[in-house]
Amino acid sequence: MRDILPSYDVERWTPRRKALVVGAVASGDLTADAACARYKISRDEFLMWERLENRYGVSGLQTTRAENYRKRKRD
């Protein structure tokens, strides 16, 4: 699985790339802490990706959709 993970220097996170990282953690190929360190993302951001993918699938990882989901949760 590690050979299909995004490179360390990702500048633009697509839903597919986020899903690859979440999938690697779910399968045990990578720990959440290692993923956060490797990609320089916060633990909260990773947990949000994980939650959105589990709830809405890969399409839930689109930035605009994530913002909409967060907004709905606050209302």
PDB file of N, CA, C, O and CB in Angstrom:
ATOM      1  N   MET A   1       0.826  -1.196   0.000  1.00  0.00           N
ATOM      2  CA  MET A   1       0.000   0.000   0.000  1.00  0.00           C
ATOM      3  C   MET A   1       0.869   1.258   0.000  1.00  0.00           C
ATOM      4  O   MET A   1       0.519   2.255  -0.631  1.00  0.00           O
ATOM      5  CB  MET A   1      -0.939  -0.001   1.211  1.00  0.00           C
ATOM      6  N   ARG A   2       1.991   1.213   0.700  1.00  0.00           N
ATOM      7  CA  ARG A   2       2.848   2.404   0.784  1.00  0.00           C
ATOM      8  C   ARG A   2       3.330   2.889  -0.584  1.00  0.00           C
ATOM      9  O   ARG A   2       3.603   4.076  -0.761  1.00  0.00           O
ATOM     10  CB  ARG A   2       4.046   2.112   1.664  1.00  0.00           C
ATOM     11  N   ASP A   3       3.436   1.979  -1.542  1.00  0.00           N
ATOM     12  CA  ASP A   3       3.929   2.392  -2.856  1.00  0.00           C
ATOM     13  C   ASP A   3       2.894   3.194  -3.643  1.00  0.00           C
ATOM     14  O   ASP A   3       3.248   3.830  -4.636  1.00  0.00           O
ATOM     15  CB  ASP A   3       4.343   1.173  -3.656  1.00  0.00           C
ATOM     16  N   ILE A   4       1.628   3.183  -3.228  1.00  0.00           N
ATOM     17  CA  ILE A   4       0.617   3.982  -3.921  1.00  0.00           C
ATOM     18  C   ILE A   4       0.206   5.222  -3.126  1.00  0.00           C
ATOM     19  O   ILE A   4      -0.680   5.964  -3.549  1.00  0.00           O
ATOM     20  CB  ILE A   4      -0.605   3.131  -4.206  1.00  0.00           C
ATOM     21  N   LEU A   5       0.838   5.445  -1.992  1.00  0.00           N
ATOM     22  CA  LEU A   5       0.533   6.633  -1.197  1.00  0.00           C
ATOM     23  C   LEU A   5       1.034   7.888  -1.906  1.00  0.00           C
ATOM     24  O   LEU A   5       2.004   7.834  -2.661  1.00  0.00           O
ATOM     25  CB  LEU A   5       1.160   6.524   0.208  1.00  0.00           C
ATOM     26  N   PRO A   6       0.377   9.006  -1.662  1.00  0.00           N
ATOM     27  CA  PRO A   6       0.856  10.274  -2.247  1.00  0.00           C
ATOM     28  C   PRO A   6       2.274  10.587  -1.767  1.00  0.00           C
ATOM     29  O   PRO A   6       2.703  10.119  -0.713  1.00  0.00           O
ATOM     30  CB  PRO A   6      -0.101  11.443  -1.878  1.00  0.00           C
ATOM     31  N   SER A   7       2.986  11.379  -2.553  1.00  0.00           N
ATOM     32  CA  SER A   7       4.343  11.754  -2.158  1.00  0.00           C
ATOM     33  C   SER A   7       4.296  12.658  -0.920  1.00  0.00           C
ATOM     34  O   SER A   7       3.253  13.205  -0.564  1.00  0.00           O
ATOM     35  CB  SER A   7       5.076  12.468  -3.328  1.00  0.00           C
ATOM     36  N   TYR A   8       5.442  12.793  -0.288  1.00  0.00           N
ATOM     37  CA  TYR A   8       5.548  13.599   0.936  1.00  0.00           C
ATOM     38  C   TYR A   8       5.213  15.070   0.712  1.00  0.00           C
ATOM     39  O   TYR A   8       4.739  15.749   1.622  1.00  0.00           O
ATOM     40  CB  TYR A   8       6.944  13.487   1.504  1.00  0.00           C
ATOM     41  N   ASP A   9       5.460  15.556  -0.491  1.00  0.00           N
ATOM     42  CA  ASP A   9       5.345  16.985  -0.755  1.00  0.00           C
ATOM     43  C   ASP A   9       4.053  17.369  -1.489  1.00  0.00           C
ATOM     44  O   ASP A   9       4.070  18.230  -2.368  1.00  0.00           O
ATOM     45  CB  ASP A   9       6.530  17.440  -1.557  1.00  0.00           C
ATOM     46  N   VAL A  10       2.958  16.742  -1.133  1.00  0.00           N
ATOM     47  CA  VAL A  10       1.671  17.041  -1.763  1.00  0.00           C
ATOM     48  C   VAL A  10       1.325  18.510  -1.523  1.00  0.00           C
ATOM     49  O   VAL A  10       1.368  18.996  -0.393  1.00  0.00           O
ATOM     50  CB  VAL A  10       0.546  16.110  -1.210  1.00  0.00           C
ATOM     51  N   GLU A  11       0.984  19.199  -2.598  1.00  0.00           N
ATOM     52  CA  GLU A  11       0.574  20.599  -2.474  1.00  0.00           C
ATOM     53  C   GLU A  11      -0.932  20.743  -2.605  1.00  0.00           C
ATOM     54  O   GLU A  11      -1.525  21.657  -2.033  1.00  0.00           O
ATOM     55  CB  GLU A  11       1.272  21.457  -3.526  1.00  0.00           C
ATOM     56  N   ARG A  12      -1.545  19.851  -3.350  1.00  0.00           N
ATOM     57  CA  ARG A  12      -2.988  19.927  -3.576  1.00  0.00           C
ATOM     58  C   ARG A  12      -3.610  18.586  -3.187  1.00  0.00           C
ATOM     59  O   ARG A  12      -3.330  17.556  -3.801  1.00  0.00           O
ATOM     60  CB  ARG A  12      -3.314  20.287  -5.070  1.00  0.00           C
ATOM     61  N   TRP A  13      -4.446  18.616  -2.174  1.00  0.00           N
ATOM     62  CA  TRP A  13      -5.085  17.400  -1.687  1.00  0.00           C
ATOM     63  C   TRP A  13      -6.395  17.151  -2.414  1.00  0.00           C
ATOM     64  O   TRP A  13      -7.363  17.889  -2.237  1.00  0.00           O
ATOM     65  CB  TRP A  13      -5.325  17.485  -0.183  1.00  0.00           C
ATOM     66  N   THR A  14      -6.419  16.117  -3.223  1.00  0.00           N
ATOM     67  CA  THR A  14      -7.646  15.714  -3.892  1.00  0.00           C
ATOM     68  C   THR A  14      -8.368  14.713  -2.987  1.00  0.00           C
ATOM     69  O   THR A  14      -7.751  14.120  -2.101  1.00  0.00           O
ATOM     70  CB  THR A  14      -7.351  15.097  -5.309  1.00  0.00           C
ATOM     71  N   PRO A  15      -9.668  14.526  -3.205  1.00  0.00           N
ATOM     72  CA  PRO A  15     -10.381  13.525  -2.409  1.00  0.00           C
ATOM     73  C   PRO A  15      -9.738  12.137  -2.511  1.00  0.00           C
ATOM     74  O   PRO A  15      -9.676  11.411  -1.519  1.00  0.00           O
ATOM     75  CB  PRO A  15     -11.838  13.451  -2.854  1.00  0.00           C
ATOM     76  N   ARG A  16      -9.267  11.772  -3.687  1.00  0.00           N
ATOM     77  CA  ARG A  16      -8.643  10.456  -3.873  1.00  0.00           C
ATOM     78  C   ARG A  16      -7.372  10.316  -3.039  1.00  0.00           C
ATOM     79  O   ARG A  16      -7.146   9.274  -2.423  1.00  0.00           O
ATOM     80  CB  ARG A  16      -8.322  10.226  -5.353  1.00  0.00           C
ATOM     81  N   ARG A  17      -6.547  11.353  -3.016  1.00  0.00           N
ATOM     82  CA  ARG A  17      -5.313  11.297  -2.217  1.00  0.00           C
ATOM     83  C   ARG A  17      -5.627  11.178  -0.726  1.00  0.00           C
ATOM     84  O   ARG A  17      -4.994  10.405  -0.008  1.00  0.00           O
ATOM     85  CB  ARG A  17      -4.450  12.547  -2.475  1.00  0.00           C
ATOM     86  N   LYS A  18      -6.604  11.949  -0.276  1.00  0.00           N
ATOM     87  CA  LYS A  18      -7.009  11.863   1.129  1.00  0.00           C
ATOM     88  C   LYS A  18      -7.492  10.452   1.446  1.00  0.00           C
ATOM     89  O   LYS A  18      -7.158   9.894   2.491  1.00  0.00           O
ATOM     90  CB  LYS A  18      -8.116  12.897   1.447  1.00  0.00           C
ATOM     91  N   ALA A  19      -8.282   9.879   0.535  1.00  0.00           N
ATOM     92  CA  ALA A  19      -8.816   8.534   0.736  1.00  0.00           C
ATOM     93  C   ALA A  19      -7.703   7.493   0.794  1.00  0.00           C
ATOM     94  O   ALA A  19      -7.801   6.531   1.556  1.00  0.00           O
ATOM     95  CB  ALA A  19      -9.798   8.184  -0.377  1.00  0.00           C
ATOM     96  N   LEU A  20      -6.655   7.669   0.007  1.00  0.00           N
ATOM     97  CA  LEU A  20      -5.519   6.747   0.049  1.00  0.00           C
ATOM     98  C   LEU A  20      -4.853   6.764   1.419  1.00  0.00           C
ATOM     99  O   LEU A  20      -4.494   5.715   1.954  1.00  0.00           O
ATOM    100  CB  LEU A  20      -4.498   7.104  -1.037  1.00  0.00           C
ATOM    101  N   VAL A  21      -4.689   7.946   1.979  1.00  0.00           N
ATOM    102  CA  VAL A  21      -4.056   8.067   3.295  1.00  0.00           C
ATOM    103  C   VAL A  21      -4.964   7.463   4.366  1.00  0.00           C
ATOM    104  O   VAL A  21      -4.495   6.712   5.222  1.00  0.00           O
ATOM    105  CB  VAL A  21      -3.746   9.553   3.622  1.00  0.00           C
ATOM    106  N   VAL A  22      -6.250   7.781   4.325  1.00  0.00           N
ATOM    107  CA  VAL A  22      -7.198   7.221   5.293  1.00  0.00           C
ATOM    108  C   VAL A  22      -7.224   5.697   5.169  1.00  0.00           C
ATOM    109  O   VAL A  22      -7.244   4.993   6.179  1.00  0.00           O
ATOM    110  CB  VAL A  22      -8.622   7.809   5.076  1.00  0.00           C
ATOM    111  N   GLY A  23      -7.223   5.190   3.945  1.00  0.00           N
ATOM    112  CA  GLY A  23      -7.227   3.744   3.724  1.00  0.00           C
ATOM    113  C   GLY A  23      -5.971   3.064   4.243  1.00  0.00           C
ATOM    114  O   GLY A  23      -6.040   1.961   4.784  1.00  0.00           O
ATOM    115  N   ALA A  24      -4.823   3.716   4.081  1.00  0.00           N
ATOM    116  CA  ALA A  24      -3.566   3.149   4.575  1.00  0.00           C
ATOM    117  C   ALA A  24      -3.581   3.044   6.094  1.00  0.00           C
ATOM    118  O   ALA A  24      -3.069   2.075   6.653  1.00  0.00           O
ATOM    119  CB  ALA A  24      -2.372   4.003   4.115  1.00  0.00           C
ATOM    120  N   VAL A  25      -4.154   4.018   6.756  1.00  0.00           N
ATOM    121  CA  VAL A  25      -4.254   3.981   8.215  1.00  0.00           C
ATOM    122  C   VAL A  25      -5.249   2.897   8.633  1.00  0.00           C
ATOM    123  O   VAL A  25      -4.988   2.137   9.565  1.00  0.00           O
ATOM    124  CB  VAL A  25      -4.684   5.368   8.776  1.00  0.00           C
ATOM    125  N   ALA A  26      -6.385   2.828   7.942  1.00  0.00           N
ATOM    126  CA  ALA A  26      -7.408   1.834   8.279  1.00  0.00           C
ATOM    127  C   ALA A  26      -6.893   0.407   8.110  1.00  0.00           C
ATOM    128  O   ALA A  26      -7.263  -0.483   8.875  1.00  0.00           O
ATOM    129  CB  ALA A  26      -8.645   2.040   7.414  1.00  0.00           C
ATOM    130  N   SER A  27      -6.040   0.190   7.108  1.00  0.00           N
ATOM    131  CA  SER A  27      -5.518  -1.155   6.861  1.00  0.00           C
ATOM    132  C   SER A  27      -4.315  -1.498   7.727  1.00  0.00           C
ATOM    133  O   SER A  27      -3.855  -2.640   7.731  1.00  0.00           O
ATOM    134  CB  SER A  27      -5.144  -1.296   5.415  1.00  0.00           C
ATOM    135  N   GLY A  28      -3.805  -0.515   8.459  1.00  0.00           N
ATOM    136  CA  GLY A  28      -2.665  -0.761   9.332  1.00  0.00           C
ATOM    137  C   GLY A  28      -1.319  -0.596   8.652  1.00  0.00           C
ATOM    138  O   GLY A  28      -0.282  -0.863   9.260  1.00  0.00           O
ATOM    139  N   ASP A  29      -1.319  -0.158   7.391  1.00  0.00           N
ATOM    140  CA  ASP A  29      -0.051   0.058   6.689  1.00  0.00           C
ATOM    141  C   ASP A  29       0.685   1.292   7.178  1.00  0.00           C
ATOM    142  O   ASP A  29       1.888   1.438   6.963  1.00  0.00           O
ATOM    143  CB  ASP A  29      -0.296   0.176   5.206  1.00  0.00           C
ATOM    144  N   LEU A  30      -0.049   2.179   7.840  1.00  0.00           N
ATOM    145  CA  LEU A  30       0.504   3.442   8.317  1.00  0.00           C
ATOM    146  C   LEU A  30      -0.273   3.817   9.576  1.00  0.00           C
ATOM    147  O   LEU A  30      -1.484   3.608   9.639  1.00  0.00           O
ATOM    148  CB  LEU A  30       0.417   4.579   7.215  1.00  0.00           C
ATOM    149  N   THR A  31       0.400   4.358  10.557  1.00  0.00           N
ATOM    150  CA  THR A  31      -0.327   4.821  11.740  1.00  0.00           C
ATOM    151  C   THR A  31      -0.837   6.236  11.481  1.00  0.00           C
ATOM    152  O   THR A  31      -0.315   6.941  10.617  1.00  0.00           O
ATOM    153  CB  THR A  31       0.581   4.780  13.013  1.00  0.00           C
ATOM    154  N   ALA A  32      -1.839   6.642  12.215  1.00  0.00           N
ATOM    155  CA  ALA A  32      -2.372   7.992  12.072  1.00  0.00           C
ATOM    156  C   ALA A  32      -1.281   9.017  12.395  1.00  0.00           C
ATOM    157  O   ALA A  32      -1.153  10.027  11.703  1.00  0.00           O
ATOM    158  CB  ALA A  32      -3.604   8.195  12.992  1.00  0.00           C
ATOM    159  N   ASP A  33      -0.502   8.759  13.439  1.00  0.00           N
ATOM    160  CA  ASP A  33       0.578   9.687  13.797  1.00  0.00           C
ATOM    161  C   ASP A  33       1.624   9.786  12.688  1.00  0.00           C
ATOM    162  O   ASP A  33       2.112  10.876  12.387  1.00  0.00           O
ATOM    163  CB  ASP A  33       1.247   9.245  15.103  1.00  0.00           C
ATOM    164  N   ALA A  34       1.968   8.645  12.080  1.00  0.00           N
ATOM    165  CA  ALA A  34       2.942   8.653  10.987  1.00  0.00           C
ATOM    166  C   ALA A  34       2.391   9.403   9.780  1.00  0.00           C
ATOM    167  O   ALA A  34       3.124  10.134   9.114  1.00  0.00           O
ATOM    168  CB  ALA A  34       3.322   7.215  10.590  1.00  0.00           C
ATOM    169  N   ALA A  35       1.105   9.224   9.498  1.00  0.00           N
ATOM    170  CA  ALA A  35       0.481   9.930   8.376  1.00  0.00           C
ATOM    171  C   ALA A  35       0.510  11.436   8.613  1.00  0.00           C
ATOM    172  O   ALA A  35       0.821  12.209   7.706  1.00  0.00           O
ATOM    173  CB  ALA A  35      -0.971   9.450   8.170  1.00  0.00           C
ATOM    174  N   CYS A  36       0.189  11.843   9.821  1.00  0.00           N
ATOM    175  CA  CYS A  36       0.191  13.281  10.146  1.00  0.00           C
ATOM    176  C   CYS A  36       1.590  13.870  10.016  1.00  0.00           C
ATOM    177  O   CYS A  36       1.761  14.967   9.484  1.00  0.00           O
ATOM    178  CB  CYS A  36      -0.343  13.514  11.573  1.00  0.00           C
ATOM    179  N   ALA A  37       2.576  13.151  10.496  1.00  0.00           N
ATOM    180  CA  ALA A  37       3.959  13.634  10.407  1.00  0.00           C
ATOM    181  C   ALA A  37       4.428  13.647   8.952  1.00  0.00           C
ATOM    182  O   ALA A  37       5.039  14.618   8.506  1.00  0.00           O
ATOM    183  CB  ALA A  37       4.900  12.753  11.264  1.00  0.00           C
ATOM    184  N   ARG A  38       4.147  12.581   8.217  1.00  0.00           N
ATOM    185  CA  ARG A  38       4.585  12.455   6.827  1.00  0.00           C
ATOM    186  C   ARG A  38       4.017  13.580   5.955  1.00  0.00           C
ATOM    187  O   ARG A  38       4.721  14.142   5.116  1.00  0.00           O
ATOM    188  CB  ARG A  38       4.166  11.091   6.264  1.00  0.00           C
ATOM    189  N   TYR A  39       2.742  13.898   6.163  1.00  0.00           N
ATOM    190  CA  TYR A  39       2.073  14.880   5.306  1.00  0.00           C
ATOM    191  C   TYR A  39       1.914  16.255   5.939  1.00  0.00           C
ATOM    192  O   TYR A  39       1.310  17.151   5.350  1.00  0.00           O
ATOM    193  CB  TYR A  39       0.730  14.367   4.921  1.00  0.00           C
ATOM    194  N   LYS A  40       2.454  16.417   7.132  1.00  0.00           N
ATOM    195  CA  LYS A  40       2.403  17.706   7.836  1.00  0.00           C
ATOM    196  C   LYS A  40       0.962  18.209   7.972  1.00  0.00           C
ATOM    197  O   LYS A  40       0.651  19.358   7.659  1.00  0.00           O
ATOM    198  CB  LYS A  40       3.258  18.753   7.095  1.00  0.00           C
ATOM    199  N   ILE A  41       0.104  17.319   8.445  1.00  0.00           N
ATOM    200  CA  ILE A  41      -1.286  17.672   8.717  1.00  0.00           C
ATOM    201  C   ILE A  41      -1.540  17.459  10.205  1.00  0.00           C
ATOM    202  O   ILE A  41      -0.862  16.669  10.861  1.00  0.00           O
ATOM    203  CB  ILE A  41      -2.278  16.823   7.841  1.00  0.00           C
ATOM    204  N   SER A  42      -2.512  18.168  10.711  1.00  0.00           N
ATOM    205  CA  SER A  42      -2.819  18.012  12.133  1.00  0.00           C
ATOM    206  C   SER A  42      -3.618  16.735  12.360  1.00  0.00           C
ATOM    207  O   SER A  42      -4.240  16.199  11.444  1.00  0.00           O
ATOM    208  CB  SER A  42      -3.598  19.235  12.663  1.00  0.00           C
ATOM    209  N   ARG A  43      -3.585  16.272  13.579  1.00  0.00           N
ATOM    210  CA  ARG A  43      -4.372  15.089  13.952  1.00  0.00           C
ATOM    211  C   ARG A  43      -5.865  15.371  13.735  1.00  0.00           C
ATOM    212  O   ARG A  43      -6.603  14.496  13.282  1.00  0.00           O
ATOM    213  CB  ARG A  43      -4.100  14.689  15.440  1.00  0.00           C
ATOM    214  N   ASP A  44      -6.300  16.581  14.055  1.00  0.00           N
ATOM    215  CA  ASP A  44      -7.706  16.952  13.855  1.00  0.00           C
ATOM    216  C   ASP A  44      -8.094  16.897  12.381  1.00  0.00           C
ATOM    217  O   ASP A  44      -9.184  16.440  12.039  1.00  0.00           O
ATOM    218  CB  ASP A  44      -7.969  18.355  14.409  1.00  0.00           C
ATOM    219  N   GLU A  45      -7.199  17.365  11.508  1.00  0.00           N
ATOM    220  CA  GLU A  45      -7.494  17.333  10.077  1.00  0.00           C
ATOM    221  C   GLU A  45      -7.621  15.889   9.593  1.00  0.00           C
ATOM    222  O   GLU A  45      -8.540  15.554   8.846  1.00  0.00           O
ATOM    223  CB  GLU A  45      -6.399  18.073   9.280  1.00  0.00           C
ATOM    224  N   PHE A  46      -6.691  15.042  10.026  1.00  0.00           N
ATOM    225  CA  PHE A  46      -6.780  13.636   9.630  1.00  0.00           C
ATOM    226  C   PHE A  46      -8.073  13.006  10.137  1.00  0.00           C
ATOM    227  O   PHE A  46      -8.750  12.294   9.395  1.00  0.00           O
ATOM    228  CB  PHE A  46      -5.569  12.854  10.158  1.00  0.00           C
ATOM    229  N   LEU A  47      -8.416  13.261  11.384  1.00  0.00           N
ATOM    230  CA  LEU A  47      -9.645  12.694  11.946  1.00  0.00           C
ATOM    231  C   LEU A  47     -10.876  13.178  11.190  1.00  0.00           C
ATOM    232  O   LEU A  47     -11.845  12.433  11.038  1.00  0.00           O
ATOM    233  CB  LEU A  47      -9.769  13.055  13.427  1.00  0.00           C
ATOM    234  N   MET A  48     -10.843  14.421  10.715  1.00  0.00           N
ATOM    235  CA  MET A  48     -11.944  14.938   9.920  1.00  0.00           C
ATOM    236  C   MET A  48     -12.040  14.174   8.599  1.00  0.00           C
ATOM    237  O   MET A  48     -13.137  13.798   8.185  1.00  0.00           O
ATOM    238  CB  MET A  48     -11.766  16.447   9.664  1.00  0.00           C
ATOM    239  N   TRP A  49     -10.901  13.940   7.930  1.00  0.00           N
ATOM    240  CA  TRP A  49     -10.911  13.169   6.685  1.00  0.00           C
ATOM    241  C   TRP A  49     -11.513  11.800   6.925  1.00  0.00           C
ATOM    242  O   TRP A  49     -12.363  11.336   6.165  1.00  0.00           O
ATOM    243  CB  TRP A  49      -9.489  13.034   6.111  1.00  0.00           C
ATOM    244  N   GLU A  50     -11.058  11.156   8.000  1.00  0.00           N
ATOM    245  CA  GLU A  50     -11.521   9.812   8.331  1.00  0.00           C
ATOM    246  C   GLU A  50     -13.038   9.801   8.572  1.00  0.00           C
ATOM    247  O   GLU A  50     -13.755   8.945   8.055  1.00  0.00           O
ATOM    248  CB  GLU A  50     -10.777   9.281   9.575  1.00  0.00           C
ATOM    249  N   ARG A  51     -13.498  10.747   9.348  1.00  0.00           N
ATOM    250  CA  ARG A  51     -14.923  10.846   9.674  1.00  0.00           C
ATOM    251  C   ARG A  51     -15.760  11.111   8.426  1.00  0.00           C
ATOM    252  O   ARG A  51     -16.793  10.474   8.220  1.00  0.00           O
ATOM    253  CB  ARG A  51     -15.156  11.954  10.704  1.00  0.00           C
ATOM    254  N   LEU A  52     -15.313  12.055   7.591  1.00  0.00           N
ATOM    255  CA  LEU A  52     -16.059  12.382   6.377  1.00  0.00           C
ATOM    256  C   LEU A  52     -16.084  11.223   5.395  1.00  0.00           C
ATOM    257  O   LEU A  52     -17.115  10.964   4.774  1.00  0.00           O
ATOM    258  CB  LEU A  52     -15.462  13.604   5.710  1.00  0.00           C
ATOM    259  N   GLU A  53     -14.971  10.524   5.244  1.00  0.00           N
ATOM    260  CA  GLU A  53     -14.962   9.382   4.330  1.00  0.00           C
ATOM    261  C   GLU A  53     -15.871   8.271   4.843  1.00  0.00           C
ATOM    262  O   GLU A  53     -16.604   7.658   4.068  1.00  0.00           O
ATOM    263  CB  GLU A  53     -13.532   8.854   4.143  1.00  0.00           C
ATOM    264  N   ASN A  54     -15.823   8.012   6.137  1.00  0.00           N
ATOM    265  CA  ASN A  54     -16.681   6.968   6.703  1.00  0.00           C
ATOM    266  C   ASN A  54     -18.152   7.309   6.547  1.00  0.00           C
ATOM    267  O   ASN A  54     -18.975   6.425   6.310  1.00  0.00           O
ATOM    268  CB  ASN A  54     -16.354   6.753   8.173  1.00  0.00           C
ATOM    269  N   ARG A  55     -18.485   8.571   6.677  1.00  0.00           N
ATOM    270  CA  ARG A  55     -19.872   9.007   6.630  1.00  0.00           C
ATOM    271  C   ARG A  55     -20.402   9.196   5.210  1.00  0.00           C
ATOM    272  O   ARG A  55     -21.534   8.814   4.913  1.00  0.00           O
ATOM    273  CB  ARG A  55     -20.019  10.287   7.390  1.00  0.00           C
ATOM    274  N   TYR A  56     -19.575   9.793   4.322  1.00  0.00           N
ATOM    275  CA  TYR A  56     -20.051  10.203   3.004  1.00  0.00           C
ATOM    276  C   TYR A  56     -19.292   9.585   1.835  1.00  0.00           C
ATOM    277  O   TYR A  56     -19.643   9.826   0.679  1.00  0.00           O
ATOM    278  CB  TYR A  56     -19.978  11.676   2.898  1.00  0.00           C
ATOM    279  N   GLY A  57     -18.266   8.799   2.112  1.00  0.00           N
ATOM    280  CA  GLY A  57     -17.462   8.236   1.032  1.00  0.00           C
ATOM    281  C   GLY A  57     -16.427   9.231   0.539  1.00  0.00           C
ATOM    282  O   GLY A  57     -16.240  10.295   1.130  1.00  0.00           O
ATOM    283  N   VAL A  58     -15.766   8.879  -0.533  1.00  0.00           N
ATOM    284  CA  VAL A  58     -14.687   9.714  -1.071  1.00  0.00           C
ATOM    285  C   VAL A  58     -15.200  11.100  -1.452  1.00  0.00           C
ATOM    286  O   VAL A  58     -14.484  12.087  -1.285  1.00  0.00           O
ATOM    287  CB  VAL A  58     -14.048   9.038  -2.292  1.00  0.00           C
ATOM    288  N   SER A  59     -16.413  11.187  -1.956  1.00  0.00           N
ATOM    289  CA  SER A  59     -16.940  12.500  -2.358  1.00  0.00           C
ATOM    290  C   SER A  59     -17.056  13.449  -1.166  1.00  0.00           C
ATOM    291  O   SER A  59     -17.036  14.667  -1.348  1.00  0.00           O
ATOM    292  CB  SER A  59     -18.310  12.338  -3.028  1.00  0.00           C
ATOM    293  N   GLY A  60     -17.178  12.915   0.049  1.00  0.00           N
ATOM    294  CA  GLY A  60     -17.236  13.748   1.234  1.00  0.00           C
ATOM    295  C   GLY A  60     -15.921  14.435   1.543  1.00  0.00           C
ATOM    296  O   GLY A  60     -15.871  15.350   2.365  1.00  0.00           O
ATOM    297  N   LEU A  61     -14.850  13.996   0.884  1.00  0.00           N
ATOM    298  CA  LEU A  61     -13.531  14.577   1.120  1.00  0.00           C
ATOM    299  C   LEU A  61     -13.246  15.792   0.250  1.00  0.00           C
ATOM    300  O   LEU A  61     -12.169  16.380   0.351  1.00  0.00           O
ATOM    301  CB  LEU A  61     -12.474  13.541   0.888  1.00  0.00           C
ATOM    302  N   GLN A  62     -14.177  16.174  -0.593  1.00  0.00           N
ATOM    303  CA  GLN A  62     -14.003  17.399  -1.371  1.00  0.00           C
ATOM    304  C   GLN A  62     -14.071  18.576  -0.407  1.00  0.00           C
ATOM    305  O   GLN A  62     -14.913  18.596   0.490  1.00  0.00           O
ATOM    306  CB  GLN A  62     -15.090  17.525  -2.502  1.00  0.00           C
ATOM    307  N   THR A  63     -13.206  19.539  -0.584  1.00  0.00           N
ATOM    308  CA  THR A  63     -13.108  20.664   0.343  1.00  0.00           C
ATOM    309  C   THR A  63     -14.431  21.393   0.506  1.00  0.00           C
ATOM    310  O   THR A  63     -14.847  21.670   1.631  1.00  0.00           O
ATOM    311  CB  THR A  63     -12.050  21.634  -0.129  1.00  0.00           C
ATOM    312  N   THR A  64     -15.091  21.704  -0.584  1.00  0.00           N
ATOM    313  CA  THR A  64     -16.347  22.449  -0.466  1.00  0.00           C
ATOM    314  C   THR A  64     -17.402  21.631   0.260  1.00  0.00           C
ATOM    315  O   THR A  64     -18.187  22.180   1.034  1.00  0.00           O
ATOM    316  CB  THR A  64     -16.862  22.856  -1.850  1.00  0.00           C
ATOM    317  N   ARG A  65     -17.432  20.336   0.024  1.00  0.00           N
ATOM    318  CA  ARG A  65     -18.394  19.492   0.731  1.00  0.00           C
ATOM    319  C   ARG A  65     -18.056  19.411   2.205  1.00  0.00           C
ATOM    320  O   ARG A  65     -18.949  19.458   3.051  1.00  0.00           O
ATOM    321  CB  ARG A  65     -18.431  18.090   0.124  1.00  0.00           C
ATOM    322  N   ALA A  66     -16.775  19.292   2.521  1.00  0.00           N
ATOM    323  CA  ALA A  66     -16.367  19.233   3.929  1.00  0.00           C
ATOM    324  C   ALA A  66     -16.793  20.507   4.649  1.00  0.00           C
ATOM    325  O   ALA A  66     -17.264  20.460   5.786  1.00  0.00           O
ATOM    326  CB  ALA A  66     -14.836  19.032   4.052  1.00  0.00           C
ATOM    327  N   GLU A  67     -16.625  21.636   3.985  1.00  0.00           N
ATOM    328  CA  GLU A  67     -17.039  22.905   4.594  1.00  0.00           C
ATOM    329  C   GLU A  67     -18.551  22.920   4.816  1.00  0.00           C
ATOM    330  O   GLU A  67     -19.024  23.383   5.854  1.00  0.00           O
ATOM    331  CB  GLU A  67     -16.616  24.101   3.703  1.00  0.00           C
ATOM    332  N   ASN A  68     -19.307  22.410   3.840  1.00  0.00           N
ATOM    333  CA  ASN A  68     -20.758  22.356   3.985  1.00  0.00           C
ATOM    334  C   ASN A  68     -21.172  21.434   5.125  1.00  0.00           C
ATOM    335  O   ASN A  68     -22.081  21.765   5.886  1.00  0.00           O
ATOM    336  CB  ASN A  68     -21.400  21.896   2.685  1.00  0.00           C
ATOM    337  N   TYR A  69     -20.523  20.288   5.251  1.00  0.00           N
ATOM    338  CA  TYR A  69     -20.846  19.351   6.329  1.00  0.00           C
ATOM    339  C   TYR A  69     -20.562  19.966   7.690  1.00  0.00           C
ATOM    340  O   TYR A  69     -21.342  19.812   8.630  1.00  0.00           O
ATOM    341  CB  TYR A  69     -20.054  18.052   6.166  1.00  0.00           C
ATOM    342  N   ARG A  70     -19.429  20.669   7.787  1.00  0.00           N
ATOM    343  CA  ARG A  70     -19.095  21.325   9.057  1.00  0.00           C
ATOM    344  C   ARG A  70     -20.109  22.397   9.394  1.00  0.00           C
ATOM    345  O   ARG A  70     -20.524  22.545  10.544  1.00  0.00           O
ATOM    346  CB  ARG A  70     -17.693  21.935   8.999  1.00  0.00           C
ATOM    347  N   LYS A  71     -20.504  23.147   8.366  1.00  0.00           N
ATOM    348  CA  LYS A  71     -21.469  24.224   8.571  1.00  0.00           C
ATOM    349  C   LYS A  71     -22.803  23.646   9.068  1.00  0.00           C
ATOM    350  O   LYS A  71     -23.413  24.191   9.989  1.00  0.00           O
ATOM    351  CB  LYS A  71     -21.677  25.029   7.257  1.00  0.00           C
ATOM    352  N   ARG A  72     -23.249  22.548   8.457  1.00  0.00           N
ATOM    353  CA  ARG A  72     -24.500  21.916   8.880  1.00  0.00           C
ATOM    354  C   ARG A  72     -24.428  21.438  10.312  1.00  0.00           C
ATOM    355  O   ARG A  72     -25.406  21.529  11.054  1.00  0.00           O
ATOM    356  CB  ARG A  72     -24.840  20.753   7.970  1.00  0.00           C
ATOM    357  N   LYS A  73     -23.273  20.930  10.703  1.00  0.00           N
ATOM    358  CA  LYS A  73     -23.104  20.405  12.048  1.00  0.00           C
ATOM    359  C   LYS A  73     -23.230  21.526  13.081  1.00  0.00           C
ATOM    360  O   LYS A  73     -23.763  21.306  14.169  1.00  0.00           O
ATOM    361  CB  LYS A  73     -21.746  19.700  12.181  1.00  0.00           C
ATOM    362  N   ARG A  74     -22.745  22.726  12.749  1.00  0.00           N
ATOM    363  CA  ARG A  74     -22.810  23.855  13.669  1.00  0.00           C
ATOM    364  C   ARG A  74     -24.212  24.425  13.797  1.00  0.00           C
ATOM    365  O   ARG A  74     -24.577  24.947  14.851  1.00  0.00           O
ATOM    366  CB  ARG A  74     -21.868  24.934  13.222  1.00  0.00           C
ATOM    367  N   ASP A  75     -24.997  24.329  12.735  1.00  0.00           N
ATOM    368  CA  ASP A  75     -26.352  24.911  12.742  1.00  0.00           C
ATOM    369  C   ASP A  75     -27.329  24.140  13.604  1.00  0.00           C
ATOM    370  O   ASP A  75     -28.497  24.516  13.700  1.00  0.00           O
ATOM    371  CB  ASP A  75     -26.888  24.984  11.341  1.00  0.00           C
TER     372      ASP A  75
END
